[in-house]
């Protein structure tokens, strides 16, 4: 009864799994009694109300003008705030580095494990899921000395906030692993690799031109998770004293709460739209692939 | 799925054909080379995951000069502020794990009963992804905008309903306030984790139960409940570690004192210069690793059992 590798800690890739996998569609099939239907509506109203209230409060708070009027001044001001612009720029650069680094590190390794050394699959999986057992705040404690060393010995590069990408890659491994793994599981990578190699392609070409296009749903969803993680990351950047988006939002909160709430709401909406778009793009293409992916749940 | 074993006798695969120049003698060499390709990955994790963990573990058990000591770790059990912080963190994590699991579980059920590709489902999943993983500092501000001194709800209660219920906005920093804030990001995580399990409940099982005369209640009692129990329990543990490791929201919300374990660690990082307390932060961090690891191991065991039915 050994679970398929990846089943333990499967929840590790929350959005990755839920975004890519679709239900079999039995949920709506059962006929609902009136009691169930009203219960369902009551739950939706209460829980979504709970989740929606603070968001609505943010909207109300950030659009307050003078003497009870409504104004968008906070939103205009946020576009002129240099600290904020710096933070966003830094975070976006880190996000790009993290996505590229994560894919370069993970995709070849995972493909290689599946195709050539299957017995290492569990080891790679374990290592990828390990960050779940090490809270970010704990990682900061251990990585602080390493960053101090980098700052002192590697010059401007070592002291740059962009080095945060190194840790962000580690932090997004569990989610990225699960997202890519569920895609990789849905194709017969070994046969694809054999076919590609027998036609004369080298390994880089096999991985990036043959296998990668076939796992693009997982890669896409892993990339989005990584972007969201970097843009939302506060713990490590604040304790290592780097000015990222979240640190800027936090510092702004002390000076001008209206602008910081405006920024927070904008960032949340931005992330929401990103996830919706990715769910559409990632899930839109290959019907057959989606169905094979489901057992991963 | 059977993976082709590379270089196994009697299996002249395309790979061996393509690399045949080396002949049979290099098989072992190629086997080793297969592992060499994994070195960058392992090296990277060694530097940015294993090394930091070792720094924490070794630092927690040594003095500043590197002599072994148990003084740092003993602080975990003797310093009342730190003991309180851990107890408070654990209490908060348990309370919000239960609240989040129940509310999130109900939400997941309500969503699972809807259209498989419906708007509601897509909306709730995307919103949950954002709120569960992206929140942090921004959620703290959301709650201050709602319940802070000048928050929407506070003003509404005070000026419109003339209730003095929440006028003193400091309640948000207390246990009740933190529970409400933490539950806020636990619910979406529960939905994301639990929805796939609910989707895994098969129509056939329900039909079988119904054709044997079972009611909806007896289906949940005898079939659905027992099947979902391991997933639910696993999700509960995951939510516990989620709340236990959370730092950003609390840090942004609480400006005075460090009532939580994560806040204590952050505070210790800033006071590392104090003589004799250099490595206390590492001991706290080690304490967190131990607690989270124990919970995660139990989680993995439960998950293994849960995955028996959901496939």
Contacts between the chains, C-beta under 8 A, distances in Angstrom:
chain1	res1	chain2	res2	distance
A	1	B	304	7.8
A	1	B	308	6.0
A	2	B	304	7.8
A	3	B	303	7.4
A	3	B	304	4.8
A	3	B	307	4.2
A	3	B	308	7.5
A	4	B	307	7.3
A	4	B	311	7.7
A	7	B	303	6.5
A	7	B	304	6.7
A	7	B	307	3.9
A	8	B	299	7.9
A	8	B	300	4.1
A	8	B	301	8.0
A	8	B	303	4.7
A	8	B	304	5.4
A	8	B	307	7.6
A	9	B	296	7.5
A	9	B	299	7.1
A	9	B	300	5.9
A	9	B	303	6.4
A	10	B	196	7.9
A	10	B	303	6.4
A	10	B	307	7.0
A	11	B	192	7.6
A	11	B	193	4.0
A	11	B	234	7.0
A	11	B	235	6.7
A	11	B	238	5.5
A	11	B	303	7.5
A	14	B	128	7.9
A	14	B	129	6.8
A	14	B	132	6.3
A	14	B	133	6.9
A	14	B	189	6.4
A	14	B	192	3.6
A	14	B	193	6.1
A	15	B	125	7.4
A	15	B	128	7.7
A	15	B	129	3.7
A	15	B	132	7.9
A	15	B	133	6.9
A	15	B	192	6.1
A	17	B	192	7.7
A	17	B	196	6.1
A	18	B	125	5.3
A	18	B	128	7.9
A	18	B	129	7.5
A	18	B	192	5.1
A	18	B	195	5.9
A	18	B	196	6.5
A	19	B	125	6.8
A	19	B	126	8.0
A	19	B	129	7.1
A	21	B	196	6.5
A	21	B	199	8.0
A	22	B	116	6.5
A	22	B	117	6.8
A	23	B	112	7.0
A	23	B	116	4.7
A	23	B	199	3.8
A	24	B	116	7.6
A	24	B	199	6.7
A	24	B	202	7.8
A	25	B	116	4.0
A	26	B	199	7.9
A	26	B	201	7.3
A	26	B	202	6.3
A	26	B	203	3.8
A	26	B	206	7.9
A	27	B	112	4.3
A	27	B	113	5.4
A	27	B	114	6.9
A	27	B	116	6.3
A	27	B	198	7.3
A	27	B	199	6.5
A	28	B	113	6.5
A	28	B	114	6.3
A	28	B	115	5.4
A	28	B	116	6.3
A	29	B	203	5.2
A	30	B	113	7.6
A	30	B	203	7.1
A	30	B	206	5.9
A	32	B	113	6.7
A	33	B	216	7.1
A	36	B	113	7.6
A	36	B	216	7.3
A	40	B	109	7.7
A	40	B	110	4.6
A	40	B	113	5.7
A	43	B	106	4.7
A	43	B	107	6.3
A	43	B	109	7.4
A	43	B	110	4.5
A	44	B	107	7.3
A	44	B	110	5.0
A	44	B	120	7.7
A	47	B	103	5.5
A	47	B	104	7.8
A	47	B	106	6.6
A	47	B	107	4.4
A	47	B	110	7.7
A	47	B	187	6.5
A	48	B	107	7.6
A	48	B	124	7.6
A	50	B	103	7.3
A	50	B	184	7.2
A	50	B	187	7.2
A	51	B	127	7.1
A	51	B	131	6.6
A	51	B	184	6.9
A	51	B	187	6.5
A	51	B	188	7.1
A	53	B	146	6.0
A	53	B	153	7.3
A	54	B	139	7.4
A	54	B	142	3.8
A	54	B	143	5.5
A	54	B	145	6.8
A	54	B	146	4.5
A	54	B	184	6.9
A	55	B	142	6.2
A	56	B	152	7.4
A	57	B	142	6.7
A	57	B	145	4.3
A	57	B	146	3.5
A	57	B	147	8.0
A	57	B	151	6.1
A	57	B	152	4.0
A	57	B	153	6.7
A	58	B	141	7.0
A	58	B	142	5.1
A	58	B	145	4.7
A	58	B	146	7.8
A	60	B	145	7.3
A	60	B	152	4.9
A	61	B	145	3.8
A	61	B	150	7.8
A	61	B	151	7.1
A	61	B	152	6.4
A	62	B	145	7.4
A	105	B	40	7.0
A	105	B	41	5.9
A	105	B	44	5.9
A	106	B	41	7.8
A	108	B	37	7.6
A	109	B	37	7.8
A	109	B	38	6.0
A	109	B	40	7.5
A	109	B	41	4.2
A	112	B	34	7.6
A	112	B	37	5.1
A	112	B	38	6.7
A	113	B	38	7.1
A	114	B	3	7.3
A	115	B	3	7.9
A	116	B	6	5.8
A	116	B	34	4.6
A	116	B	37	7.3
A	117	B	6	8.0
A	117	B	34	4.8
A	117	B	35	6.3
A	117	B	38	7.0
A	118	B	3	4.1
A	120	B	35	7.2
A	120	B	38	6.1
A	124	B	38	7.3
A	124	B	41	7.0
A	127	B	41	7.8
A	127	B	42	7.5
A	127	B	45	5.3
A	127	B	49	7.5
A	130	B	45	7.9
A	130	B	49	6.3
A	131	B	49	6.5
A	132	B	241	7.6
A	132	B	296	6.3
A	133	B	289	6.9
A	133	B	292	5.3
A	133	B	293	4.8
A	133	B	296	4.8
A	134	B	49	7.3
A	134	B	53	6.2
A	134	B	289	6.1
A	134	B	292	7.4
A	135	B	241	7.9
A	135	B	244	7.5
A	135	B	245	3.3
A	135	B	247	7.5
A	135	B	262	7.1
A	135	B	288	5.8
A	135	B	289	7.9
A	135	B	292	6.3
A	136	B	245	6.9
A	136	B	247	6.7
A	137	B	245	6.9
A	137	B	247	4.8
A	137	B	262	4.9
A	137	B	265	5.2
A	137	B	266	6.7
A	137	B	285	7.3
A	137	B	288	7.4
A	138	B	53	8.0
A	138	B	56	6.3
A	138	B	245	7.9
A	138	B	265	7.3
A	138	B	285	4.3
A	138	B	288	5.4
A	138	B	289	5.8
A	139	B	49	7.8
A	139	B	52	5.7
A	140	B	269	7.2
A	141	B	52	7.7
A	141	B	55	7.8
A	141	B	56	5.5
A	141	B	265	6.4
A	141	B	269	6.6
A	141	B	281	5.5
A	141	B	282	5.8
A	141	B	284	8.0
A	141	B	285	4.3
A	142	B	51	7.3
A	142	B	52	2.8
A	142	B	53	5.8
A	142	B	54	7.5
A	142	B	55	4.3
A	142	B	56	4.2
A	142	B	59	8.0
A	142	B	282	7.7
A	142	B	285	7.1
A	143	B	48	7.1
A	143	B	52	4.3
A	143	B	55	7.8
A	144	B	269	6.9
A	145	B	55	5.9
A	146	B	47	7.5
A	146	B	48	7.8
A	146	B	51	6.7
A	146	B	52	6.5
A	146	B	55	7.5
A	166	B	48	5.4
A	167	B	48	6.4
A	169	B	44	7.7
A	169	B	48	7.4
A	170	B	45	7.2
A	170	B	48	5.0
A	170	B	49	5.2
A	188	B	1	8.0
A	190	B	3	5.8
A	190	B	4	5.7
A	193	B	15	7.9
A	194	B	4	7.5
A	194	B	13	6.1
A	194	B	14	4.4
A	194	B	15	6.4
A	195	B	14	7.3
A	197	B	14	5.6
A	197	B	15	5.9
A	197	B	18	5.2
A	198	B	14	3.6
A	198	B	17	6.8
A	198	B	18	6.4
A	200	B	18	8.0
A	225	B	133	7.6
A	228	B	129	7.4
A	228	B	130	7.4
A	228	B	133	6.2
A	228	B	134	5.2
A	229	B	133	6.8
A	231	B	134	7.2
A	232	B	133	6.6
A	232	B	134	4.0
A	232	B	135	7.1
A	232	B	136	5.5
A	232	B	138	7.7
A	233	B	136	7.9
A	234	B	136	4.8
A	234	B	137	5.0
A	234	B	247	7.7
A	234	B	248	4.0
A	234	B	251	7.5
A	234	B	252	7.6
A	235	B	136	7.8
A	235	B	247	4.7
A	235	B	248	5.5
A	235	B	251	7.8
A	238	B	248	8.0
A	238	B	251	7.4
A	239	B	266	6.2
A	239	B	269	6.0
A	246	B	136	6.2
A	246	B	137	5.0
A	246	B	138	7.7
A	246	B	248	7.1
A	249	B	137	5.6
A	249	B	138	6.7
A	249	B	141	7.5
A	250	B	137	5.0
A	250	B	252	5.6
A	253	B	137	7.7
A	253	B	141	6.1
A	253	B	252	7.0
A	257	B	141	7.4
A	257	B	144	7.2
A	260	B	141	5.9
A	261	B	141	5.1
A	261	B	142	7.7
A	261	B	144	7.9
A	261	B	145	5.2
A	264	B	137	7.4
A	264	B	138	3.7
A	264	B	141	4.8
A	264	B	142	6.8
A	265	B	138	7.8
A	265	B	142	7.9
A	267	B	134	7.7
A	267	B	138	6.2
A	268	B	130	5.8
A	268	B	131	7.7
A	268	B	134	6.7
A	268	B	135	7.9
A	268	B	138	5.9
A	271	B	129	7.9
A	271	B	130	4.6
A	271	B	134	4.8
A	272	B	126	5.7
A	272	B	127	6.1
A	272	B	130	4.8
A	275	B	125	7.9
A	275	B	126	4.1
A	275	B	129	4.9
A	275	B	130	6.3
A	276	B	122	6.8
A	276	B	123	7.9
A	276	B	126	4.7
A	279	B	122	6.1
A	279	B	125	7.2
A	279	B	126	6.2
A	295	B	311	4.9
A	297	B	196	3.5
A	297	B	197	7.2
A	297	B	199	6.7
A	297	B	200	5.9
A	297	B	310	5.9
